[in-house]
Each structure stands twice: as structure tokens, then as C-alpha cells.
Amino acid sequence: MTETASEKPPIGVEAAVYAIAFFAGSPFIILSVIMPLWALELGASPIFIGLIISSRQILVITMAVHGGALLDRFGPRLVIFLSGAIGGLTMALFPFFPYLAVIIVLQAISGFAETTAWIGAQTLVGRQLGGRPVYAGRMTSSARVGSFIGPVLVGLVWKYVGADTAFWFMAAWVFMAGASALTLPATPPAETPAAKAGTETAAEEPEPEAEPPPAAPRKRTSVLPSFADYATTYRLLLLPAVALVIAVTFMRQTGSGIQSSFYGVWLKQAGYDADAIGLFLGVSNAASAASALTVGALTRRFSEHWALIGATVLAIAAIAVTPALDGFWILLFAIFLRGVGQGWNFPIMLAIASRAVGQHLQGRVVALRITFNRLGGALVPILMGMLAEIIGIEASFYVIGIAGLVLLGGLGLWASRSPDFASGPLR
């Protein structure tokens, strides 16, 4: 049974969701330690480093909606398990194929598999935990703890054991996300309340359980992509709350794109080794884990949309100023502040989006957010690589960061004038 906002979910279900999030929410961060360094060892230029990083998003951008539909159709338990298994196997193959074309293919496959598992973890917040900010914050905190431990461990493995073992360590990490899903109770997929009309609408809520279910058309069981799934998902953009979340999702990638691509490269050129880079990223995610636990108090004090925009401003600015900073401790403090902003903005986005749609669309609304998230994640490294070739890596930090802040300023102007956000917190 899906938990309502007023019910406390079983402790076993909570534990399973947080375990999945621990492993599924961190591969992107962990890979930002080893993939740029591996590309440097292979002699890749800045533009090719950007291409390698961005290729991880190819299938995510085009197929995340399909992954969300599969989660809605077959249930998170099965889909997360298979995604973890496929992602782990693919990750283990990287050391055997140090060739650009093969790396791009492996990046695309592993990126889609791991992202589908992460979509599943977020879907569970809406389906099993009621979409409440407090549970979204705990799920985010668990993911951030994994993102603290993972980069530190993989940096140490890289330094003391080698690059190949670092990839195999990460393969085991990814597989554990899928294995953790087996601890979930076996629940049926969410029913579509719009079955009586033969279509799904964005804002519909499930029919009350006391009413007899309407006659429904034959359920789709295909694993192939469907135009109807994509049409239903993109119609969610007509909801102001979803549109806000998607816009912030795209804009926050100006900071995340810097971190996933040239942050480690800049630190390496500044004289820091893989273990130090892993420590920086780990501290950022430790800060995220802690700040995510305070998101309930934050959203009780401030309107959710303003808390979301403000936290994202902090997260972008704190990493964009990196080249202007000098010294280990000031760099550590800056990435700590970025972690605080990231720890706040993500669970707020998740809570707003999950409450905006019915239970039968939880996977698809998460997939929609992920699609735009990874679209930004694909574009920013490529754009930053091109800028780095022309104006240098240091200047590219500033240009990308300023662009993100300007876009957020425009979003804030829209929110301030929109009647949909005039009543305060989006409850």
C-alpha cells in the first residue's frame, strides 16, 4: 500500500529506501573523481574530457522518461535491481577498453542504468514515503552520505591500488544499489486512475480506495519506449510547480557541470592528488547530508520556491569562485558551502514535484526532472571544454557560474510575479 502524507511508513521500508539512495545517489559524484583523471592519463584534451563526461548523459537525456515509465509500470523493486546489475557490469568493463569510442558507449549504457536506479530511489519517496519534505530530506541525506564516503574511498583506491581497481570498486558499489532493492516489499505497480477515460492527465489524483475501480483498458506490459509515455510526461510541464522544479534542475547544472568535469582537473593542475580531490568532494557531500536533514525546518520558515532558488544560488556561486581561492582550507570551506546548498535544494525539488502529481506518475515526474538535469549535465562540460580551449580553464569557471546565476535571477523574477507562488509555501 502507498503511504499517505499523514501515515508513518514502516521502518523496514524507510531503511530500504535509504539504502538504495546511499548507493544509487552517488555514482555520478564518485565517477567525477576517477573519470577525468583517467582521461588525463589517456592523454585526452580538454574538449575530449568534456565529451567523455557528457557522453554519460546520452541515453539518460533520450530515455530517462522511458525508465520512469518502466518504474511506474513494473514497480521500483524489479527495475532498480536490474538497473544496478547492468550498471555494475558495465562499469567493470572500463579498464579493459581504454579507447575513446568504447568509453563513450560504456558511459552511455552505465549512465542510463545507474540513473534509472536513482530515479527509482526518488520515486520511492513519492510512492512509499508520501512525498513529504522530511522523508525527502532523509533520503537525500543518505545519498549524500554515500557521496561522501564513495569519493574518499575511490580516491584512496586509485592512489594506493590503481585505476583498474578503482573502477571495479565502483562496479561493486553500483551493484549494491540494485541488491538493496531486494529488501523492499514486493508491491504491485501504481494503478492509473485515469483508466476510465483511457488517458492519463497530469494533475489527477488516485481514486479513493473505497470506490470500486473503473473498468480499465488492458495494461501495457511492453518494455519498449512509448510515445504516450513521453506525451504524458512532458504535459507535466504545464503544472507551475513542476515547471519551477524543471527550470531550477537545469540551472543548477551550471554548478554540477563544473564539478563533474573541470573541478578535479583544476585541482590536479593546482597540485592536489586524487585522494585530496576525493576528500573535497566527500566533504561537500557530508555537508549535503547534514543540511538535508534540516530541510523540514527550512521549508517551515521560508516559502519552498524561495528556499529552492536561494539554495541553488549558494551551490553555484560556491564552486564558480574556485579558481579565485588559494589554499587547502579555503577551498575546503567553499566546497562545504556548495554541499550545504545542494543538500537543501534537492529534497525541496523532489518534494514539490512528487506532491504535484498522482501516485501513478511518480516515476515519470522524477524522470522528467532527471532528463533536464542530465541535459544540463551534458551541455555544460562540452561548453566548458570549448571555453577552456579558448579562454582557459580558470575563466571558464567564472563564465559558466555567472550564466547560471543570471538565469536563476530571471526565474526568481518570474516566481515573484506569478500568482501560482503568491500564497507562500507550496504545501
C-alpha positions in Angstrom: 0.0 0.0 0.0 1.2 3.5 -0.7 1.7 5.6 2.3 -0.3 8.8 2.7 1.3 12.1 3.9 -0.2 11.5 7.4 1.0 8.0 8.0 4.4 6.9 9.2 5.9 4.4 6.8 7.2 1.0 8.2 10.8 1.3 9.4 11.8 -1.6 7.0 10.5 0.4 4.0 12.3 3.5 5.1 15.5 1.6 5.6 15.3 0.0 2.2 14.7 3.4 0.5 17.7 5.0 2.3 19.9 2.0 1.5 19.1 2.3 -2.2 19.7 6.0 -2.1 23.0 5.5 -0.4 24.4 3.5 -3.3 22.3 4.9 -6.2 22.6 8.6 -5.5 26.4 8.7 -5.5 27.9 7.1 -8.7 27.8 10.3 -10.7 29.8 12.1 -7.9 32.3 9.2 -7.4 32.9 9.0 -11.2 33.8 12.7 -11.2 36.9 11.7 -9.2 38.2 9.0 -11.4 36.9 9.6 -14.9 38.6 13.0 -15.5 41.9 11.7 -14.0 41.7 8.5 -16.2 41.0 10.7 -19.3 44.1 12.8 -18.4 46.2 9.6 -18.2 44.9 8.6 -21.6 46.1 11.9 -23.0 42.7 13.5 -23.7 42.5 17.2 -24.4 40.0 19.4 -22.5 37.4 19.2 -25.3 37.7 15.4 -25.3 37.4 15.3 -21.5 34.2 17.2 -21.8 33.0 14.8 -24.5 33.7 11.8 -22.3 31.9 13.2 -19.3 29.0 14.4 -21.4 28.5 11.1 -23.2 27.3 9.6 -19.9 24.1 11.6 -20.4 23.3 10.5 -24.0 20.8 7.7 -23.1 19.7 9.5 -19.9 18.5 12.5 -21.9 16.7 10.5 -24.5 15.5 7.5 -22.4 15.0 8.7 -18.8 11.3 9.2 -19.4 11.1 5.6 -20.6 13.0 4.5 -17.4 10.5 6.4 -15.3 7.6 4.7 -17.2 9.1 1.3 -16.6 9.3 2.1 -12.8 5.6 3.0 -12.8 4.7 0.0 -14.9 6.7 -2.8 -13.3 7.4 -1.4 -9.9 10.7 0.0 -8.5 11.9 -3.2 -6.9 12.5 -5.1 -10.1 13.6 -2.2 -12.2 16.1 -0.9 -9.6 17.6 -4.4 -9.2 18.1 -4.9 -12.9 19.5 -1.4 -13.3 22.1 -1.9 -10.6 23.1 -5.2 -12.1 23.6 -3.8 -15.6 25.3 -0.7 -14.3 27.7 -2.6 -12.2 28.7 -5.0 -15.1 29.2 -2.1 -17.5 31.3 -0.2 -15.0 33.6 -3.2 -14.6 34.4 -3.2 -18.3 36.1 0.3 -18.5 39.7 -0.8 -17.7 39.6 -3.3 -20.5 38.6 -0.8 -23.2 40.7 2.5 -22.9 39.5 3.7 -26.3 37.5 6.9 -26.9 34.7 5.3 -28.9 34.2 2.4 -26.5 34.4 4.7 -23.5 31.6 6.8 -24.9 29.4 3.7 -25.4 30.1 2.4 -21.9 29.5 5.8 -20.5 26.1 6.0 -22.2 25.0 2.5 -21.0 26.2 2.8 -17.5 24.9 6.3 -17.1 21.4 5.2 -18.1 21.4 2.1 -15.9 22.7 3.9 -12.8 20.4 6.9 -13.4 17.3 4.6 -13.6 18.2 3.2 -10.2 18.5 6.7 -8.9 15.1 7.6 -10.4 13.7 4.6 -8.6 15.1 5.8 -5.3 13.4 9.2 -5.8 10.2 7.5 -7.0 10.0 5.6 -3.7 9.8 8.9 -1.8 6.6 9.7 -3.5 5.2 6.1 -3.6 6.2 4.8 -0.2 7.0 7.9 1.9 4.2 10.2 1.0 6.4 12.8 -0.8 6.9 14.7 2.5 10.0 17.1 2.7 11.2 15.4 5.9 11.5 12.0 4.2 12.9 13.6 1.0 15.5 15.2 3.2 16.4 11.9 4.9 16.6 10.1 1.5 18.8 12.9 0.3 21.0 12.8 3.4 21.5 9.0 2.9 22.5 9.6 -0.7 24.9 12.4 0.3 26.5 10.2 3.0 27.2 7.7 0.2 28.5 10.6 -1.9 30.8 11.5 1.0 32.2 8.0 1.6 32.4 6.9 -2.0 34.7 9.7 -3.4 37.1 9.4 -0.4 37.3 5.6 -0.8 37.7 5.6 -4.6 40.4 8.3 -4.3 42.3 6.1 -1.9 41.8 3.0 -4.0 43.1 5.0 -7.1 46.2 6.2 -5.3 47.2 3.1 -3.5 45.9 0.2 -5.7 45.4 1.7 -9.1 42.9 2.9 -11.7 41.6 -0.5 -12.7 40.7 -1.5 -9.1 39.0 1.9 -8.6 36.7 1.1 -11.5 36.0 -2.4 -10.1 35.3 -0.9 -6.7 32.8 1.4 -8.3 31.2 -1.5 -10.1 30.6 -3.3 -6.8 29.2 0.0 -5.4 26.7 0.3 -8.3 25.6 -3.3 -8.0 24.8 -2.8 -4.3 22.2 -0.2 -5.3 20.3 -3.0 -7.2 20.9 -5.6 -4.4 19.4 -3.2 -1.8 16.1 -3.1 -3.8 15.6 -6.7 -3.0 14.9 -5.7 0.6 11.8 -3.8 -0.5 8.4 -5.4 -0.1 7.0 -6.8 -3.3 4.2 -4.3 -4.1 2.2 -4.0 -7.3 2.8 -1.1 -9.7 0.7 2.0 -9.1 -2.7 2.0 -10.8 -3.6 4.7 -13.3 -6.7 6.5 -12.0 -7.5 7.9 -15.5 -8.2 4.4 -16.9 -11.9 5.2 -17.1 -11.1 7.9 -19.7 -8.4 5.9 -21.4 -5.8 8.6 -20.8 -3.6 10.0 -18.1 -3.8 13.6 -17.0 -1.1 15.4 -15.2 -2.9 16.7 -12.2 -5.2 13.8 -11.4 -5.0 12.1 -8.0 -5.8 8.4 -7.4 -9.4 7.4 -6.9 -10.4 6.8 -3.3 -9.9 3.2 -2.3 -13.5 2.9 -1.0 -14.8 3.4 -4.5 -15.0 0.4 -7.0 -12.3 0.7 -9.6 -13.5 1.8 -13.0 -13.3 -0.6 -16.0 -9.7 -0.2 -17.2 -8.2 -0.8 -20.6 -5.6 -3.5 -21.0 -2.4 -2.7 -19.1 0.7 -2.0 -21.0 3.4 -4.5 -20.2 5.9 -3.6 -23.0 9.4 -2.7 -22.1 9.8 -0.7 -25.3 9.5 3.1 -25.4 6.1 4.6 -26.0 5.1 7.9 -27.4 2.1 8.0 -25.0 4.6 7.8 -22.0 6.6 10.7 -23.4 3.4 12.8 -24.1 2.0 12.2 -20.7 5.3 13.1 -19.1 6.0 16.3 -20.9 2.5 17.5 -20.3 3.5 17.7 -16.6 5.4 20.9 -17.6 2.0 22.7 -17.7 1.9 22.5 -13.9 3.6 25.6 -12.5 5.2 23.6 -9.6 6.7 21.1 -12.0 7.8 23.9 -14.4 9.6 25.6 -11.5 11.4 22.4 -10.5 12.5 21.6 -14.0 13.9 25.2 -14.5 15.9 25.0 -11.3 17.0 21.5 -12.2 18.5 22.7 -15.5 20.1 25.9 -14.0 21.8 24.1 -11.1 23.7 22.0 -13.6 25.9 25.0 -14.2 27.5 24.3 -10.8 27.2 20.5 -11.1 28.7 20.5 -14.6 31.7 22.4 -13.3 32.1 19.9 -10.5 31.8 16.8 -12.7 34.2 17.9 -15.3 36.9 20.5 -14.7 36.8 20.9 -10.9 39.0 17.9 -10.5 41.2 18.9 -13.4 41.8 22.4 -11.9 42.6 20.9 -8.6 45.0 18.4 -10.2 46.8 21.3 -12.0 46.9 23.2 -8.7 48.9 20.3 -7.2 46.2 18.2 -5.4 46.2 14.4 -5.8 43.3 12.1 -6.2 42.9 11.4 -2.5 42.7 15.2 -1.8 40.2 15.7 -4.7 38.1 12.8 -3.3 38.2 14.4 0.2 37.0 17.8 -1.2 34.0 16.1 -2.9 33.4 13.9 0.1 33.3 16.9 2.5 30.8 18.6 0.1 28.5 15.6 0.3 28.9 15.3 4.1 27.7 18.9 4.3 24.8 18.0 2.0 23.9 15.0 4.2 23.7 17.3 7.2 21.9 20.2 5.6 19.3 17.9 4.0 18.2 16.8 7.5 17.3 20.5 8.2 15.2 21.0 5.1 11.9 20.4 7.0 12.7 23.3 9.3 13.9 25.4 6.4 10.6 25.0 4.5 8.6 25.8 7.5 10.3 29.2 7.8 10.5 30.1 4.1 8.4 29.5 1.0 9.6 26.4 -0.7 10.2 28.1 -4.1 12.4 30.9 -2.5 14.3 28.3 -0.4 14.9 26.3 -3.6 16.2 29.3 -5.6 18.3 30.6 -2.7 19.9 27.3 -2.0 20.8 26.8 -5.7 22.4 30.3 -5.9 24.6 29.3 -3.0 25.5 25.9 -4.6 26.5 27.5 -7.9 28.4 30.5 -6.5 30.5 28.4 -4.1 32.1 26.3 -6.9 32.3 29.0 -9.6 34.7 31.0 -7.4 37.1 28.1 -7.0 40.0 29.5 -9.2 40.0 32.7 -7.2 40.7 30.8 -4.0 44.1 29.9 -2.7 44.9 27.3 -0.1 43.5 23.9 1.1 41.3 25.2 3.9 39.6 28.0 1.9 38.9 25.5 -1.0 37.5 23.0 1.5 35.2 25.7 3.0 33.9 26.7 -0.4 33.1 23.2 -1.4 31.5 22.7 2.0 29.2 25.7 1.3 28.3 24.2 -2.1 27.3 21.0 -0.3 25.0 22.9 2.1 23.2 24.4 -0.9 22.9 21.1 -2.7 21.7 19.4 0.4 18.8 21.9 0.6 17.8 22.3 -3.0 17.5 18.7 -4.0 14.9 17.4 -1.4 12.9 20.6 -1.9 12.7 19.9 -5.6 11.8 16.3 -5.0 9.1 17.2 -2.5 7.5 19.9 -4.7 7.4 17.6 -7.8 6.2 14.5 -6.0 3.2 16.3 -4.5 2.3 18.0 -7.8 1.2 14.7 -9.5 -0.6 11.4 -8.7 1.0 8.2 -7.5 0.8 6.7 -11.0 3.1 9.4 -12.3 5.8 9.5 -9.7 8.4 7.7 -11.8 7.7 9.9 -14.8 7.9 13.2 -12.9 11.2 12.2 -11.5 12.4 11.0 -14.9 11.3 14.4 -16.4 13.5 16.2 -13.8 16.4 13.8 -14.4 16.1 14.4 -18.2 16.6 18.1 -17.8 19.2 17.6 -15.1 21.3 15.4 -17.3 20.7 17.6 -20.4 22.4 20.4 -18.5 25.0 17.9 -17.3 25.8 17.0 -20.9 25.8 20.6 -22.2 27.9 22.3 -19.5 31.0 20.1 -19.7 31.1 20.4 -23.5 30.6 24.1 -23.4 33.1 24.4 -20.6 35.6 22.4 -22.5 35.2 24.7 -25.5 35.5 27.8 -23.3 38.6 26.3 -21.7 40.2 25.8 -25.1 39.6 29.5 -25.9 39.8 31.5 -22.7 41.4 28.9 -20.3 40.0 26.7 -17.5 40.0 29.4 -14.9 38.0 31.9 -16.8 35.5 29.2 -17.9 34.6 28.7 -14.2 33.5 32.3 -13.9 31.6 32.4 -17.2 29.6 29.3 -16.5 28.9 30.3 -12.9 27.7 33.8 -13.9 25.4 32.4 -16.6 23.7 30.1 -14.0 23.2 32.9 -11.5 21.7 35.2 -14.2 19.3 32.5 -15.2 18.2 32.0 -11.6 17.7 35.7 -11.3 15.3 35.5 -14.2 13.5 32.6 -12.6 13.1 34.4 -9.4 11.6 37.4 -11.2 9.0 35.0 -12.8 8.2 33.4 -9.5 7.8 36.8 -7.8 5.2 37.9 -10.4 3.4 34.6 -10.8 0.1 34.2 -8.9 0.8 30.4 -8.5 3.5 31.2 -6.0 1.9 34.2 -4.2 0.3 32.2 -1.4 3.6 31.2 0.2 5.0 27.7 0.7 3.8 25.1 -1.8 2.0 22.7 0.5 
